């Protein structure tokens, strides 16, 4: 059930997908994501689309890393993984 106040949906997503392009990820990207996830614990499931352009893509679920994907969280992930790297899926 979504909380709607003043015609605006104030709910937080229940699941997100994060695209991690291997070509542009730095050596500390995964460690930085781990730190962010531990700081922003919540209820939303996280799926990763780990990809190498033109080669492969693997979908992985981050067991035990449920997060609170608010605007600040999404902005930080996009700093680490690139603009548009976060998709709301539920």
Secondary structure, DSSP 4 states (H G I P E B T S, - for coil): ---EETTEE-PPPSEEEEEEETTT--TTHHHHHHHHHHHSEEEEEEEEEEEETTTEEEEEE-TT--E---HHHHHHHHHHH-TT-EEE--
